[in-house]
Amino acid sequence: MSVTRSHVTRFLHLALLLIVLHQLASSLFMERPLPGDDPEGLFLTHQWLGAAGLGVVTLFWVWTLARHASETPFGALIPWLSVRRLMALARDLRAVAQSFAAWRAPGPLDALASAVHGLGLITASGLAASGVAWMLFFQGTHMGRLVLTAHSLLGNLMWAYVVGHAGMGVLHQFAGEDVFSRMFWFPPRRVSSPAE
């Protein structure tokens, strides 16, 4: 099933993508200040963009509850609470295994794709919330170390998610699906006729 995304969904997806990419890249170069030291500019930018990211991911969750029925429903992003959705996810996973065993590309995997998107949103939410919680409430405390450890672990998960998610998007695009035009504002692919 090819889902058409609204402009709001596309905008929120792009905003979240840009913030996540900045946060991941800046985390490689910034240094957390020692107690009493002034934070560097990159660290401050990371903090404030992280707070903005929490706002964007919150808006994304709210939008999934309010958006048009033709888009991915909230329940499809979090299938863990529905037997019917879990069965659909199991069917998709079985189809992937069978396709790989036969050395062919799997067909549409809507339940799996939606669940993976949901995991990305959950990871981004935890990452942003832990960073903001540390910034506002836990700096310099024992609990702050635990919050930063969780933040770091979620950051590693987000790296894996971004690489895997972007990689699959590129593979699908090269396989002939029009992923980029459905998710962003790229022009649709032109299908060439046999005469060309």
C-alpha positions as CSV (number, residue, x, y, z in Angstrom):
1,M,0.0,0.0,0.0
2,S,1.4,3.4,-1.0
3,V,0.6,6.0,1.6
4,T,0.5,9.6,0.6
5,R,1.9,11.9,3.3
6,S,0.4,15.3,4.0
7,H,2.5,18.4,4.0
8,V,2.4,18.5,7.8
9,T,3.8,14.9,8.0
10,R,6.5,15.7,5.5
11,F,7.5,18.9,7.3
12,L,7.6,17.2,10.7
13,H,9.6,14.3,9.3
14,L,12.1,16.6,7.6
15,A,12.4,18.8,10.8
16,L,13.0,15.7,12.9
17,L,15.5,14.3,10.5
18,L,17.5,17.5,10.4
19,I,17.5,17.9,14.2
20,V,18.5,14.2,14.7
21,L,21.3,14.4,12.2
22,H,22.6,17.6,13.8
23,Q,22.4,16.1,17.3
24,L,24.2,12.9,16.3
25,A,26.9,14.8,14.4
26,S,27.4,17.4,17.2
27,S,27.7,14.7,19.8
28,L,30.9,13.5,18.1
29,F,32.6,16.9,18.6
30,M,31.2,18.6,21.6
31,E,32.5,18.3,25.2
32,R,30.2,18.4,28.3
33,P,31.6,21.1,30.6
34,L,33.0,20.3,33.9
35,P,31.1,21.7,36.9
36,G,31.7,25.4,37.2
37,D,33.0,25.7,33.6
38,D,31.1,27.7,30.9
39,P,29.7,25.4,28.2
40,E,31.0,25.7,24.7
41,G,28.8,26.9,21.8
42,L,28.4,23.5,20.2
43,F,27.3,22.1,23.6
44,L,24.7,24.9,24.0
45,T,23.5,24.4,20.5
46,H,23.1,20.7,21.1
47,Q,21.1,21.4,24.3
48,W,18.7,23.9,22.7
49,L,18.2,21.9,19.5
50,G,17.6,18.9,21.6
51,A,14.8,20.9,23.4
52,A,13.4,21.9,20.0
53,G,13.6,18.2,19.0
54,L,11.5,17.2,22.0
55,G,8.9,19.8,20.8
56,V,9.0,18.4,17.2
57,V,8.7,14.8,18.2
58,T,5.9,15.7,20.6
59,L,4.1,17.5,17.7
60,F,4.7,14.4,15.5
61,W,3.0,12.1,18.1
62,V,0.1,14.5,18.4
63,W,-0.2,14.8,14.6
64,T,-0.3,11.0,14.3
65,L,-3.4,11.0,16.5
66,A,-5.1,13.9,14.5
67,R,-4.1,13.3,10.9
68,H,-6.2,12.0,8.0
69,A,-7.1,8.3,7.9
70,S,-5.2,7.8,4.7
71,E,-1.9,8.2,6.5
72,T,-0.3,5.7,8.9
73,P,-2.4,5.4,12.0
74,F,-1.0,5.8,15.5
75,G,-1.7,2.1,16.3
76,A,0.4,0.9,13.4
77,L,3.4,2.8,14.8
78,I,3.0,0.9,18.1
79,P,1.7,-2.5,17.2
80,W,2.7,-4.1,20.5
81,L,-0.7,-3.6,22.1
82,S,-2.8,-5.2,19.4
83,V,-3.0,-8.9,18.6
84,R,-4.2,-8.2,15.0
85,R,-1.3,-5.8,14.4
86,L,1.2,-8.2,16.0
87,M,0.0,-10.9,13.6
88,A,0.4,-8.6,10.7
89,L,3.9,-7.8,11.9
90,A,4.7,-11.5,12.2
91,R,3.5,-12.1,8.6
92,D,5.7,-9.3,7.4
93,L,8.7,-10.8,9.2
94,R,8.0,-14.2,7.8
95,A,7.8,-12.7,4.3
96,V,11.2,-11.1,4.8
97,A,12.7,-14.4,5.9
98,Q,11.2,-16.2,3.0
99,S,12.3,-13.6,0.5
100,F,15.9,-13.6,1.8
101,A,16.0,-17.4,1.7
102,A,14.9,-17.2,-2.0
103,W,17.3,-14.3,-2.8
104,R,14.6,-11.9,-3.9
105,A,13.3,-8.6,-2.6
106,P,10.2,-8.8,-0.4
107,G,6.9,-7.3,-1.4
108,P,5.2,-4.5,0.5
109,L,5.8,-4.7,4.3
110,D,3.4,-2.1,5.7
111,A,3.2,-3.5,9.2
112,L,6.9,-3.9,9.5
113,A,7.6,-0.5,8.0
114,S,5.2,1.2,10.4
115,A,6.5,-0.6,13.4
116,V,10.1,0.4,12.5
117,H,9.0,4.1,12.1
118,G,7.4,3.8,15.5
119,L,10.6,2.5,17.0
120,G,12.4,5.5,15.5
121,L,9.9,7.9,17.0
122,I,10.2,6.2,20.4
123,T,14.0,6.3,20.3
124,A,13.9,10.0,19.3
125,S,11.4,10.8,22.1
126,G,13.5,9.0,24.7
127,L,16.7,10.7,23.5
128,A,15.2,14.2,23.5
129,A,13.4,13.7,26.8
130,S,16.5,12.3,28.6
131,G,18.6,15.2,27.3
132,V,16.1,17.8,28.3
133,A,15.5,16.2,31.7
134,W,19.3,16.2,32.4
135,M,19.5,19.9,31.2
136,L,16.6,21.1,33.4
137,F,16.7,18.8,36.5
138,F,19.6,16.5,36.9
139,Q,22.9,18.3,36.1
140,G,25.5,17.5,38.7
141,T,23.5,14.9,40.5
142,H,23.9,11.1,40.9
143,M,20.6,10.7,39.0
144,G,22.1,12.9,36.3
145,R,24.8,10.3,35.6
146,L,22.1,7.6,35.1
147,V,20.1,10.0,32.8
148,L,23.2,10.7,30.7
149,T,24.0,7.0,30.5
150,A,20.4,6.4,29.2
151,H,20.9,9.3,26.8
152,S,24.1,7.9,25.5
153,L,22.6,4.4,25.0
154,L,19.6,5.9,23.1
155,G,22.1,7.9,21.0
156,N,23.8,4.7,19.9
157,L,20.4,3.2,19.1
158,M,19.6,6.3,17.1
159,W,22.8,6.0,15.1
160,A,21.9,2.4,14.2
161,Y,18.3,3.5,13.4
162,V,19.4,6.4,11.1
163,V,21.9,4.3,9.2
164,G,19.5,1.4,8.8
165,H,16.4,3.5,8.0
166,A,18.2,5.7,5.5
167,G,19.9,2.7,4.0
168,M,16.6,0.9,3.4
169,G,15.1,4.1,2.0
170,V,17.9,4.4,-0.5
171,L,17.6,0.6,-1.4
172,H,13.9,0.9,-1.9
173,Q,14.4,4.0,-4.1
174,F,17.0,2.2,-6.3
175,A,14.6,-0.8,-6.5
176,G,12.1,1.4,-8.2
177,E,9.8,2.5,-5.4
178,D,9.2,6.3,-5.2
179,V,10.1,6.6,-1.6
180,F,11.7,10.1,-1.7
181,S,8.8,11.8,-3.5
182,R,6.3,10.2,-1.0
183,M,8.2,11.3,2.0
184,F,9.7,14.6,0.9
185,W,9.0,17.1,-1.9
186,F,11.0,15.4,-4.6
187,P,9.3,15.2,-8.0
188,P,7.7,11.8,-8.7
189,R,9.8,9.4,-10.7
190,R,9.1,9.4,-14.4
191,V,8.3,5.9,-15.6
192,S,9.7,5.4,-19.0
193,S,7.6,3.7,-21.7
194,P,8.9,0.6,-23.6
195,A,9.3,2.8,-26.7
196,E,11.9,5.0,-25.0
